[in-house]
Amino acid sequence: MAAAALVATAPAAEARPGGHCTTPRLAAGWYGDNQARLQQLIDQYGACNPYRPSRTKPVAVFDWDNTVVKNDVGDAQMYWLLRNGKIRQPAAGDWTTTSRYLTPAAAKALADACGALARPGAPLPTGTPAGAGCADELAAVYGTAATRSGAAAFTGWDHRTIEPAYAWLPQLMQGWTAREVRGFAAAARAENLAAPIGATQKVGTGTTTGWVRYYDQQKDLIGGLQKAGFDVWISSASPQPVVEVWAKGVGVGADHVIGIRNTTTPGGKFTAHLKGCGSVRDGADTMITYVDGKRCWINQEIFGVRGAAAEKVQPAARRQVFAAGDSDTDVSFLRDATALRLVVNRNKNELMCRAYDNSDGKWVVNPMFIEPKKQKSSPYPCSTTGYVDHDGTPGPVRRGDTSVIPDQTDSVF
């Protein structure tokens, strides 16, 4: 019945005029009938059976971190920057200039740990013993959204359009050019791919994850979609130049990557401010490729929707046919996909509530391809706290018709 639902959502097939056409076949390695569902998507919408109501190609959009790769390339980049001393002392030693959401407690903790180590604008020696305390404080604020003493590091943000810690990584790259950051990303990529699965690395005085791997199944799926005529994009809450470097490994070019984007100086150096989307102006720093922000950036960059309209759900003909993600940060652009939505199960509440509810039959759930999580022992709290509102308040997860999704049992692991 679920497979039949996919067919029912697609428009009538059109005959390809003349010539031989071979539809790409996906490799094995998927859970249950997921390979068959994905193959059916390719068969229905691919070049051998074209879907062309308003665009040249049907669109497929993938999240990146923990969707196409195992682990997070943004984290890998942050740790590389710290180990190699590439984060600069902020203007006047004032860390609030790096994020409008940084709390006074966090700004003071960073100033205390890092202030004496370098002049404003100069790189901090976070890869040396003298800079270990600074590295530890930066890693704590970035990784836990708290200082080493436990004080909240960020405050006052919209939980559906931005995550301050995610945004802080590109903001900390101020003073470098996109070309330089791509060089940093290439170095971090080489290290993390060479490291064995399970490897750790020392950052400051702490230990962090030290490896990343491409998922073979996702690489094969992306390649199959491209060969079948899909327009494949990446939408990520990691920095734009970092994802550009990693995306080459699955055959996706920089012009098809949508990451967090910095504003730049006339000389091309990154500032600590970010480009906006929709009604959000450049430098406002209130919307990145995160939850509803991903919808806006996809609508703007892929479908050419401008202004506040980019923040809204578009008509079916101006939306992606397929989407893949792993986190609550992906729910909006996944819900916008018109034919099929692939979810990599990392036990994220809102996403798994929607995927398991599967109210329209278009959701497909797959365990993580490397080191999959065990079954979640308790139901997802869909009816009570599975949704996080703009102000951070938890509440029930609701379907499009506003009905509440009941609690869901974890069944794909």
LUMLOVEX-716331 format. One record per residue (C-alpha): residue in three letters; x, y, z; residue number from 1. Coordinates in Angstrom, 3 decimals, padded with zeros to 6 digits. Layout:
code ala c1 X c2 Y c3 Z pos NUM
...
END
This chain:
code met c1 000.000 c2 000.000 c3 000.000 pos 1
code ala c1 002.855 c2 002.410 c3 000.854 pos 2
code ala c1 004.554 c2 001.743 c3 -002.457 pos 3
code ala c1 001.271 c2 002.240 c3 -004.268 pos 4
code ala c1 000.925 c2 005.615 c3 -002.584 pos 5
code leu c1 004.130 c2 006.785 c3 -004.216 pos 6
code val c1 002.842 c2 005.896 c3 -007.653 pos 7
code ala c1 -000.426 c2 007.647 c3 -006.960 pos 8
code thr c1 001.340 c2 010.939 c3 -006.188 pos 9
code ala c1 003.238 c2 011.077 c3 -009.482 pos 10
code pro c1 001.820 c2 012.604 c3 -012.666 pos 11
code ala c1 001.047 c2 010.442 c3 -015.649 pos 12
code ala c1 004.123 c2 009.166 c3 -017.447 pos 13
code glu c1 005.222 c2 010.666 c3 -020.726 pos 14
code ala c1 006.840 c2 008.653 c3 -023.492 pos 15
code arg c1 010.431 c2 009.441 c3 -024.301 pos 16
code pro c1 010.675 c2 010.275 c3 -028.011 pos 17
code gly c1 013.064 c2 007.862 c3 -029.741 pos 18
code gly c1 016.370 c2 006.403 c3 -028.616 pos 19
code his c1 017.342 c2 003.828 c3 -026.038 pos 20
code cys c1 017.069 c2 004.660 c3 -022.341 pos 21
code thr c1 018.322 c2 002.667 c3 -019.352 pos 22
code thr c1 017.112 c2 003.609 c3 -015.883 pos 23
code pro c1 019.894 c2 003.424 c3 -013.240 pos 24
code arg c1 019.531 c2 000.573 c3 -010.743 pos 25
code leu c1 020.298 c2 001.190 c3 -007.090 pos 26
code ala c1 022.739 c2 -001.021 c3 -005.194 pos 27
code ala c1 021.707 c2 -003.099 c3 -002.194 pos 28
code gly c1 022.259 c2 -002.175 c3 001.450 pos 29
code trp c1 018.918 c2 -000.622 c3 002.394 pos 30
code tyr c1 016.463 c2 -001.550 c3 005.146 pos 31
code gly c1 013.296 c2 -003.477 c3 004.295 pos 32
code asp c1 011.698 c2 -002.399 c3 001.016 pos 33
code asn c1 013.421 c2 001.014 c3 001.004 pos 34
code gln c1 015.569 c2 000.159 c3 -002.000 pos 35
code ala c1 012.440 c2 -000.771 c3 -003.950 pos 36
code arg c1 010.691 c2 002.458 c3 -002.892 pos 37
code leu c1 013.651 c2 004.564 c3 -003.977 pos 38
code gln c1 014.000 c2 002.646 c3 -007.223 pos 39
code gln c1 010.347 c2 003.264 c3 -007.930 pos 40
code leu c1 010.941 c2 006.993 c3 -007.445 pos 41
code ile c1 013.723 c2 006.880 c3 -010.040 pos 42
code asp c1 011.652 c2 004.794 c3 -012.428 pos 43
code gln c1 008.667 c2 007.140 c3 -012.123 pos 44
code tyr c1 010.399 c2 010.515 c3 -012.270 pos 45
code gly c1 013.657 c2 009.772 c3 -014.088 pos 46
code ala c1 014.711 c2 010.630 c3 -017.618 pos 47
code cys c1 013.260 c2 007.441 c3 -019.063 pos 48
code asn c1 009.832 c2 008.477 c3 -017.825 pos 49
code pro c1 010.154 c2 012.262 c3 -017.606 pos 50
code tyr c1 008.347 c2 014.515 c3 -015.142 pos 51
code arg c1 008.363 c2 017.962 c3 -016.711 pos 52
code pro c1 005.312 c2 020.070 c3 -015.740 pos 53
code ser c1 007.272 c2 023.238 c3 -014.939 pos 54
code arg c1 010.985 c2 022.480 c3 -014.536 pos 55
code thr c1 013.614 c2 020.906 c3 -016.727 pos 56
code lys c1 014.402 c2 018.307 c3 -014.086 pos 57
code pro c1 012.729 c2 016.939 c3 -010.950 pos 58
code val c1 014.543 c2 018.209 c3 -007.850 pos 59
code ala c1 016.057 c2 016.089 c3 -005.071 pos 60
code val c1 017.479 c2 017.742 c3 -001.930 pos 61
code phe c1 019.708 c2 016.058 c3 000.660 pos 62
code asp c1 020.766 c2 017.291 c3 004.057 pos 63
code trp c1 024.485 c2 016.625 c3 004.515 pos 64
code asp c1 025.718 c2 015.866 c3 008.049 pos 65
code asn c1 024.644 c2 012.417 c3 009.262 pos 66
code thr c1 022.489 c2 012.066 c3 006.138 pos 67
code val c1 025.069 c2 011.676 c3 003.353 pos 68
code val c1 028.004 c2 011.180 c3 005.727 pos 69
code lys c1 028.431 c2 009.635 c3 009.149 pos 70
code asn c1 029.313 c2 012.369 c3 011.691 pos 71
code asp c1 029.351 c2 016.118 c3 011.175 pos 72
code val c1 031.711 c2 017.954 c3 008.809 pos 73
code gly c1 031.024 c2 021.232 c3 010.632 pos 74
code asp c1 032.267 c2 019.663 c3 013.858 pos 75
code ala c1 035.260 c2 018.228 c3 012.013 pos 76
code gln c1 036.052 c2 021.700 c3 010.688 pos 77
code met c1 035.711 c2 023.376 c3 014.085 pos 78
code tyr c1 038.096 c2 020.889 c3 015.682 pos 79
code trp c1 040.581 c2 021.364 c3 012.828 pos 80
code leu c1 040.446 c2 025.144 c3 013.236 pos 81
code leu c1 041.152 c2 024.809 c3 016.958 pos 82
code arg c1 044.009 c2 022.354 c3 016.518 pos 83
code asn c1 045.586 c2 024.526 c3 013.834 pos 84
code gly c1 045.097 c2 027.951 c3 015.399 pos 85
code lys c1 042.846 c2 029.455 c3 012.717 pos 86
code ile c1 040.270 c2 031.299 c3 014.850 pos 87
code arg c1 040.982 c2 034.999 c3 015.234 pos 88
code gln c1 040.794 c2 037.191 c3 018.308 pos 89
code pro c1 037.633 c2 039.312 c3 017.810 pos 90
code ala c1 037.571 c2 043.067 c3 017.479 pos 91
code ala c1 038.576 c2 044.761 c3 020.742 pos 92
code gly c1 038.612 c2 041.301 c3 022.314 pos 93
code asp c1 034.801 c2 041.490 c3 022.451 pos 94
code trp c1 033.295 c2 038.083 c3 021.721 pos 95
code thr c1 029.776 c2 039.466 c3 021.401 pos 96
code thr c1 030.906 c2 040.768 c3 018.000 pos 97
code thr c1 031.026 c2 037.130 c3 016.830 pos 98
code ser c1 027.360 c2 036.392 c3 017.607 pos 99
code arg c1 024.429 c2 038.603 c3 018.559 pos 100
code tyr c1 023.110 c2 035.685 c3 020.645 pos 101
code leu c1 026.186 c2 035.195 c3 022.834 pos 102
code thr c1 025.407 c2 035.742 c3 026.521 pos 103
code pro c1 027.460 c2 038.091 c3 028.726 pos 104
code ala c1 028.595 c2 035.058 c3 030.717 pos 105
code ala c1 029.904 c2 033.341 c3 027.606 pos 106
code ala c1 031.577 c2 036.501 c3 026.305 pos 107
code lys c1 033.344 c2 036.952 c3 029.642 pos 108
code ala c1 034.424 c2 033.322 c3 029.815 pos 109
code leu c1 035.897 c2 033.516 c3 026.312 pos 110
code ala c1 037.626 c2 036.826 c3 027.054 pos 111
code asp c1 039.102 c2 035.439 c3 030.245 pos 112
code ala c1 040.368 c2 032.302 c3 028.499 pos 113
code cys c1 041.568 c2 033.865 c3 025.237 pos 114
code gly c1 042.068 c2 037.602 c3 025.769 pos 115
code ala c1 045.793 c2 037.595 c3 026.575 pos 116
code leu c1 046.793 c2 035.231 c3 023.773 pos 117
code ala c1 046.635 c2 037.428 c3 020.651 pos 118
code arg c1 045.859 c2 040.947 c3 019.514 pos 119
code pro c1 042.482 c2 041.636 c3 017.858 pos 120
code gly c1 042.348 c2 040.165 c3 014.373 pos 121
code ala c1 045.260 c2 037.789 c3 014.930 pos 122
code pro c1 044.835 c2 034.008 c3 015.059 pos 123
code leu c1 044.626 c2 032.510 c3 018.541 pos 124
code pro c1 047.215 c2 029.820 c3 019.378 pos 125
code thr c1 044.566 c2 027.247 c3 020.288 pos 126
code gly c1 046.702 c2 024.356 c3 019.042 pos 127
code thr c1 049.465 c2 025.031 c3 021.574 pos 128
code pro c1 049.696 c2 024.203 c3 025.293 pos 129
code ala c1 049.439 c2 027.931 c3 026.094 pos 130
code gly c1 046.163 c2 028.144 c3 024.177 pos 131
code ala c1 044.569 c2 024.943 c3 025.481 pos 132
code gly c1 042.272 c2 026.753 c3 027.902 pos 133
code cys c1 041.028 c2 029.023 c3 025.122 pos 134
code ala c1 040.449 c2 025.988 c3 022.901 pos 135
code asp c1 038.527 c2 024.289 c3 025.691 pos 136
code glu c1 036.260 c2 027.303 c3 026.195 pos 137
code leu c1 035.594 c2 027.688 c3 022.469 pos 138
code ala c1 034.866 c2 023.975 c3 022.142 pos 139
code ala c1 032.495 c2 024.076 c3 025.102 pos 140
code val c1 030.501 c2 027.035 c3 023.811 pos 141
code tyr c1 030.300 c2 025.537 c3 020.325 pos 142
code gly c1 029.637 c2 021.932 c3 021.318 pos 143
code thr c1 027.433 c2 022.292 c3 024.404 pos 144
code ala c1 025.992 c2 025.836 c3 024.053 pos 145
code ala c1 027.368 c2 026.471 c3 027.542 pos 146
code thr c1 030.584 c2 027.679 c3 029.124 pos 147
code arg c1 032.930 c2 025.308 c3 030.925 pos 148
code ser c1 031.362 c2 026.468 c3 034.175 pos 149
code gly c1 027.879 c2 025.580 c3 032.894 pos 150
code ala c1 026.468 c2 029.034 c3 032.094 pos 151
code ala c1 024.198 c2 029.285 c3 029.045 pos 152
code ala c1 026.172 c2 030.521 c3 026.051 pos 153
code phe c1 023.366 c2 031.753 c3 023.779 pos 154
code thr c1 020.010 c2 033.441 c3 024.253 pos 155
code gly c1 017.183 c2 035.087 c3 022.324 pos 156
code trp c1 017.048 c2 033.187 c3 019.048 pos 157
code asp c1 014.206 c2 031.839 c3 016.906 pos 158
code his c1 014.357 c2 028.054 c3 017.306 pos 159
code arg c1 012.773 c2 027.456 c3 013.882 pos 160
code thr c1 015.140 c2 029.601 c3 011.803 pos 161
code ile c1 018.591 c2 029.537 c3 013.408 pos 162
code glu c1 020.799 c2 027.569 c3 015.777 pos 163
code pro c1 023.363 c2 030.008 c3 017.244 pos 164
code ala c1 026.087 c2 027.387 c3 017.749 pos 165
code tyr c1 025.799 c2 026.236 c3 014.118 pos 166
code ala c1 025.897 c2 029.844 c3 012.930 pos 167
code trp c1 028.857 c2 030.609 c3 015.185 pos 168
code leu c1 031.222 c2 028.329 c3 013.252 pos 169
code pro c1 031.181 c2 030.376 c3 010.021 pos 170
code gln c1 031.121 c2 033.544 c3 012.106 pos 171
code leu c1 034.369 c2 032.430 c3 013.765 pos 172
code met c1 035.881 c2 032.158 c3 010.271 pos 173
code gln c1 035.869 c2 035.954 c3 009.973 pos 174
code gly c1 039.006 c2 037.341 c3 008.385 pos 175
code trp c1 039.539 c2 034.413 c3 006.002 pos 176
code thr c1 038.466 c2 034.186 c3 002.361 pos 177
code ala c1 036.255 c2 031.456 c3 000.908 pos 178
code arg c1 039.295 c2 030.080 c3 -000.913 pos 179
code glu c1 041.255 c2 029.843 c3 002.329 pos 180
code val c1 038.367 c2 028.159 c3 004.115 pos 181
code arg c1 038.061 c2 025.621 c3 001.294 pos 182
code gly c1 041.725 c2 024.852 c3 001.882 pos 183
code phe c1 041.038 c2 024.322 c3 005.588 pos 184
code ala c1 038.115 c2 022.068 c3 004.671 pos 185
code ala c1 040.218 c2 019.986 c3 002.293 pos 186
code ala c1 042.787 c2 019.415 c3 005.035 pos 187
code ala c1 040.132 c2 018.463 c3 007.601 pos 188
code arg c1 038.447 c2 016.165 c3 005.093 pos 189
code ala c1 041.676 c2 014.317 c3 004.326 pos 190
code glu c1 042.378 c2 013.778 c3 008.021 pos 191
code asn c1 038.887 c2 012.604 c3 008.913 pos 192
code leu c1 038.615 c2 010.189 c3 005.989 pos 193
code ala c1 042.053 c2 008.732 c3 006.728 pos 194
code ala c1 041.309 c2 008.201 c3 010.425 pos 195
code pro c1 039.850 c2 004.782 c3 011.312 pos 196
code ile c1 036.201 c2 004.460 c3 012.289 pos 197
code gly c1 035.900 c2 005.251 c3 015.971 pos 198
code ala c1 039.044 c2 007.411 c3 016.059 pos 199
code thr c1 039.250 c2 010.378 c3 018.423 pos 200
code gln c1 041.395 c2 013.493 c3 018.419 pos 201
code lys c1 042.704 c2 015.822 c3 021.109 pos 202
code val c1 041.356 c2 019.372 c3 021.020 pos 203
code gly c1 042.652 c2 021.582 c3 023.799 pos 204
code thr c1 042.733 c2 019.271 c3 026.785 pos 205
code gly c1 039.647 c2 017.356 c3 025.657 pos 206
code thr c1 038.913 c2 014.479 c3 023.300 pos 207
code thr c1 036.466 c2 014.633 c3 020.406 pos 208
code thr c1 035.306 c2 012.532 c3 017.458 pos 209
code gly c1 038.048 c2 012.318 c3 014.827 pos 210
code trp c1 036.554 c2 010.585 c3 011.788 pos 211
code val c1 033.946 c2 010.979 c3 009.048 pos 212
code arg c1 032.747 c2 008.553 c3 006.380 pos 213
code tyr c1 030.592 c2 008.876 c3 003.289 pos 214
code tyr c1 027.614 c2 006.532 c3 003.294 pos 215
code asp c1 028.028 c2 004.248 c3 000.270 pos 216
code gln c1 024.256 c2 003.868 c3 -000.096 pos 217
code gln c1 023.672 c2 007.615 c3 -000.215 pos 218
code lys c1 026.525 c2 008.151 c3 -002.641 pos 219
code asp c1 024.989 c2 005.493 c3 -004.885 pos 220
code leu c1 021.529 c2 007.067 c3 -004.541 pos 221
code ile c1 022.809 c2 010.546 c3 -005.419 pos 222
code gly c1 024.636 c2 009.163 c3 -008.441 pos 223
code gly c1 021.587 c2 007.179 c3 -009.527 pos 224
code leu c1 019.334 c2 010.214 c3 -009.256 pos 225
code gln c1 021.741 c2 012.324 c3 -011.268 pos 226
code lys c1 022.051 c2 009.675 c3 -013.996 pos 227
code ala c1 018.252 c2 009.464 c3 -014.119 pos 228
code gly c1 018.012 c2 013.204 c3 -014.784 pos 229
code phe c1 017.263 c2 014.579 c3 -011.316 pos 230
code asp c1 018.572 c2 017.977 c3 -010.267 pos 231
code val c1 020.350 c2 017.027 c3 -007.004 pos 232
code trp c1 021.125 c2 019.622 c3 -004.326 pos 233
code ile c1 022.654 c2 019.677 c3 -000.845 pos 234
code ser c1 021.175 c2 021.861 c3 001.918 pos 235
code ser c1 023.286 c2 021.961 c3 005.076 pos 236
code ala c1 023.661 c2 023.920 c3 008.315 pos 237
code ser c1 027.440 c2 023.639 c3 007.995 pos 238
code pro c1 029.429 c2 026.488 c3 006.373 pos 239
code gln c1 029.059 c2 026.895 c3 002.606 pos 240
code pro c1 032.725 c2 026.444 c3 001.568 pos 241
code val c1 033.151 c2 023.457 c3 003.882 pos 242
code val c1 030.206 c2 021.568 c3 002.399 pos 243
code glu c1 031.330 c2 022.514 c3 -001.110 pos 244
code val c1 034.583 c2 020.614 c3 -000.544 pos 245
code trp c1 032.893 c2 017.552 c3 000.922 pos 246
code ala c1 030.079 c2 017.452 c3 -001.659 pos 247
code lys c1 032.569 c2 016.935 c3 -004.485 pos 248
code gly c1 033.019 c2 013.431 c3 -003.096 pos 249
code val c1 029.487 c2 012.499 c3 -004.168 pos 250
code gly c1 029.557 c2 014.380 c3 -007.457 pos 251
code val c1 027.616 c2 017.463 c3 -006.362 pos 252
code gly c1 029.149 c2 020.750 c3 -007.516 pos 253
code ala c1 029.536 c2 023.914 c3 -005.471 pos 254
code asp c1 026.727 c2 025.548 c3 -007.438 pos 255
code his c1 024.342 c2 022.933 c3 -006.026 pos 256
code val c1 025.319 c2 023.400 c3 -002.365 pos 257
code ile c1 023.349 c2 025.599 c3 000.028 pos 258
code gly c1 025.176 c2 026.039 c3 003.341 pos 259
code ile c1 025.493 c2 028.854 c3 005.857 pos 260
code arg c1 026.859 c2 031.839 c3 003.952 pos 261
code asn c1 028.907 c2 034.727 c3 005.362 pos 262
code thr c1 028.760 c2 038.286 c3 004.197 pos 263
code thr c1 032.154 c2 039.499 c3 002.951 pos 264
code thr c1 034.287 c2 042.613 c3 002.903 pos 265
code pro c1 035.029 c2 044.347 c3 -000.432 pos 266
code gly c1 038.279 c2 042.344 c3 -000.424 pos 267
code gly c1 036.442 c2 039.040 c3 -000.132 pos 268
code lys c1 037.165 c2 038.257 c3 003.508 pos 269
code phe c1 034.424 c2 036.746 c3 005.637 pos 270
code thr c1 032.771 c2 038.958 c3 008.226 pos 271
code ala c1 031.095 c2 037.721 c3 011.392 pos 272
code his c1 027.696 c2 038.321 c3 009.801 pos 273
code leu c1 025.596 c2 036.032 c3 007.622 pos 274
code lys c1 023.603 c2 036.340 c3 004.435 pos 275
code gly c1 019.828 c2 036.399 c3 004.847 pos 276
code cys c1 016.923 c2 034.788 c3 003.048 pos 277
code gly c1 013.369 c2 035.826 c3 002.238 pos 278
code ser c1 012.424 c2 038.834 c3 004.342 pos 279
code val c1 015.648 c2 038.576 c3 006.364 pos 280
code arg c1 018.307 c2 041.033 c3 005.211 pos 281
code asp c1 022.012 c2 040.249 c3 004.983 pos 282
code gly c1 023.683 c2 040.806 c3 008.339 pos 283
code ala c1 020.539 c2 040.376 c3 010.409 pos 284
code asp c1 021.822 c2 036.911 c3 011.406 pos 285
code thr c1 018.364 c2 035.518 c3 012.139 pos 286
code met c1 017.897 c2 032.866 c3 009.430 pos 287
code ile c1 020.254 c2 030.112 c3 008.300 pos 288
code thr c1 019.696 c2 026.747 c3 006.614 pos 289
code tyr c1 017.913 c2 025.386 c3 009.697 pos 290
code val c1 014.326 c2 024.049 c3 010.021 pos 291
code asp c1 012.092 c2 026.704 c3 008.400 pos 292
code gly c1 015.238 c2 028.469 c3 007.203 pos 293
code lys c1 016.070 c2 025.475 c3 005.018 pos 294
code arg c1 012.715 c2 025.859 c3 003.313 pos 295
code cys c1 013.450 c2 029.515 c3 002.623 pos 296
code trp c1 016.921 c2 028.902 c3 001.211 pos 297
code ile c1 015.714 c2 026.021 c3 -000.979 pos 298
code asn c1 012.832 c2 028.092 c3 -002.332 pos 299
code gln c1 015.146 c2 031.039 c3 -002.969 pos 300
code glu c1 018.193 c2 029.315 c3 -004.446 pos 301
code ile c1 016.635 c2 026.380 c3 -006.319 pos 302
code phe c1 013.196 c2 027.651 c3 -007.312 pos 303
code gly c1 013.894 c2 031.368 c3 -007.614 pos 304
code val c1 011.287 c2 032.524 c3 -005.098 pos 305
code arg c1 012.145 c2 035.984 c3 -003.759 pos 306
code gly c1 011.181 c2 038.014 c3 -000.723 pos 307
code ala c1 008.921 c2 036.860 c3 002.085 pos 308
code ala c1 007.234 c2 034.347 c3 -000.240 pos 309
code ala c1 010.364 c2 032.190 c3 -000.006 pos 310
code glu c1 009.511 c2 031.485 c3 003.620 pos 311
code lys c1 006.182 c2 029.890 c3 002.657 pos 312
code val c1 005.293 c2 026.437 c3 001.340 pos 313
code gln c1 005.169 c2 026.670 c3 -002.457 pos 314
code pro c1 002.760 c2 024.996 c3 -004.919 pos 315
code ala c1 003.664 c2 021.387 c3 -005.686 pos 316
code ala c1 005.167 c2 022.257 c3 -009.073 pos 317
code arg c1 007.731 c2 024.490 c3 -007.327 pos 318
code arg c1 008.889 c2 021.989 c3 -004.732 pos 319
code gln c1 011.372 c2 019.149 c3 -004.578 pos 320
code val c1 010.101 c2 015.703 c3 -005.538 pos 321
code phe c1 012.453 c2 013.971 c3 -003.090 pos 322
code ala c1 014.196 c2 014.962 c3 000.144 pos 323
code ala c1 016.468 c2 013.194 c3 002.631 pos 324
code gly c1 017.393 c2 014.167 c3 006.191 pos 325
code asp c1 018.191 c2 012.895 c3 009.662 pos 326
code ser c1 017.202 c2 015.558 c3 012.167 pos 327
code asp c1 014.486 c2 017.880 c3 013.432 pos 328
code thr c1 016.439 c2 020.592 c3 011.599 pos 329
code asp c1 015.246 c2 018.978 c3 008.345 pos 330
code val c1 011.511 c2 018.640 c3 008.986 pos 331
code ser c1 010.294 c2 021.597 c3 006.921 pos 332
code phe c1 012.063 c2 020.803 c3 003.664 pos 333
code leu c1 011.285 c2 017.101 c3 004.083 pos 334
code arg c1 007.588 c2 017.859 c3 004.506 pos 335
code asp c1 007.728 c2 019.977 c3 001.343 pos 336
code ala c1 008.869 c2 017.000 c3 -000.799 pos 337
code thr c1 005.982 c2 015.898 c3 -002.997 pos 338
code ala c1 006.768 c2 012.234 c3 -003.717 pos 339
code leu c1 009.124 c2 010.610 c3 -001.198 pos 340
code arg c1 010.965 c2 011.571 c3 002.014 pos 341
code leu c1 013.895 c2 009.524 c3 003.263 pos 342
code val c1 014.713 c2 009.730 c3 006.974 pos 343
code val c1 017.921 c2 008.378 c3 008.522 pos 344
code asn c1 016.889 c2 007.409 c3 012.051 pos 345
code arg c1 018.877 c2 009.220 c3 014.740 pos 346
code asn c1 016.026 c2 009.228 c3 017.259 pos 347
code lys c1 015.107 c2 012.889 c3 016.758 pos 348
code asn c1 011.680 c2 013.547 c3 018.236 pos 349
code glu c1 009.754 c2 015.718 c3 015.774 pos 350
code leu c1 011.230 c2 014.097 c3 012.692 pos 351
code met c1 010.539 c2 010.556 c3 013.836 pos 352
code cys c1 007.037 c2 011.473 c3 014.991 pos 353
code arg c1 006.221 c2 012.684 c3 011.496 pos 354
code ala c1 008.022 c2 009.845 c3 009.729 pos 355
code tyr c1 006.417 c2 007.066 c3 011.766 pos 356
code asp c1 002.991 c2 008.709 c3 011.639 pos 357
code asn c1 003.414 c2 008.667 c3 007.852 pos 358
code ser c1 000.013 c2 010.246 c3 007.359 pos 359
code asp c1 000.361 c2 010.528 c3 003.564 pos 360
code gly c1 002.386 c2 007.356 c3 002.899 pos 361
code lys c1 005.418 c2 009.258 c3 001.564 pos 362
code trp c1 007.880 c2 008.706 c3 004.414 pos 363
code val c1 010.678 c2 006.099 c3 004.318 pos 364
code val c1 012.780 c2 005.370 c3 007.432 pos 365
code asn c1 016.230 c2 003.777 c3 007.334 pos 366
code pro c1 018.644 c2 003.025 c3 010.200 pos 367
code met c1 022.009 c2 004.772 c3 010.159 pos 368
code phe c1 024.226 c2 002.922 c3 007.690 pos 369
code ile c1 027.244 c2 002.913 c3 010.035 pos 370
code glu c1 026.859 c2 002.269 c3 013.763 pos 371
code pro c1 023.040 c2 002.435 c3 013.745 pos 372
code lys c1 021.346 c2 003.404 c3 016.972 pos 373
code lys c1 019.599 c2 000.791 c3 019.064 pos 374
code gln c1 015.820 c2 000.881 c3 019.342 pos 375
code lys c1 014.590 c2 003.800 c3 021.419 pos 376
code ser c1 013.240 c2 002.231 c3 024.590 pos 377
code ser c1 010.382 c2 004.684 c3 025.148 pos 378
code pro c1 007.867 c2 006.091 c3 022.637 pos 379
code tyr c1 008.571 c2 009.416 c3 020.963 pos 380
code pro c1 006.662 c2 012.135 c3 022.908 pos 381
code cys c1 004.706 c2 013.284 c3 019.866 pos 382
code ser c1 001.513 c2 014.182 c3 021.710 pos 383
code thr c1 003.213 c2 016.317 c3 024.364 pos 384
code thr c1 006.707 c2 017.729 c3 023.789 pos 385
code gly c1 007.952 c2 016.483 c3 020.399 pos 386
code tyr c1 007.675 c2 019.916 c3 018.744 pos 387
code val c1 009.812 c2 022.943 c3 019.643 pos 388
code asp c1 008.181 c2 026.303 c3 018.869 pos 389
code his c1 009.881 c2 029.504 c3 017.717 pos 390
code asp c1 010.508 c2 030.622 c3 021.295 pos 391
code gly c1 011.827 c2 027.224 c3 022.372 pos 392
code thr c1 008.609 c2 026.126 c3 024.064 pos 393
code pro c1 007.889 c2 022.397 c3 023.642 pos 394
code gly c1 004.488 c2 021.201 c3 022.490 pos 395
code pro c1 002.675 c2 018.457 c3 020.570 pos 396
code val c1 003.582 c2 017.591 c3 016.984 pos 397
code arg c1 000.658 c2 018.378 c3 014.680 pos 398
code arg c1 -000.217 c2 017.219 c3 011.195 pos 399
code gly c1 -001.061 c2 019.651 c3 008.422 pos 400
code asp c1 -004.714 c2 019.537 c3 009.475 pos 401
code thr c1 -003.645 c2 020.526 c3 013.053 pos 402
code ser c1 -004.568 c2 017.133 c3 014.543 pos 403
code val c1 -002.067 c2 015.877 c3 017.136 pos 404
code ile c1 000.188 c2 012.981 c3 016.231 pos 405
code pro c1 -000.008 c2 010.249 c3 018.898 pos 406
code asp c1 003.164 c2 008.986 c3 020.533 pos 407
code gln c1 005.120 c2 006.709 c3 018.180 pos 408
code thr c1 007.137 c2 003.549 c3 018.830 pos 409
code asp c1 010.622 c2 003.285 c3 017.354 pos 410
code ser c1 010.382 c2 000.392 c3 014.866 pos 411
code val c1 013.231 c2 000.889 c3 012.352 pos 412
code phe c1 016.654 c2 000.493 c3 013.945 pos 413
END
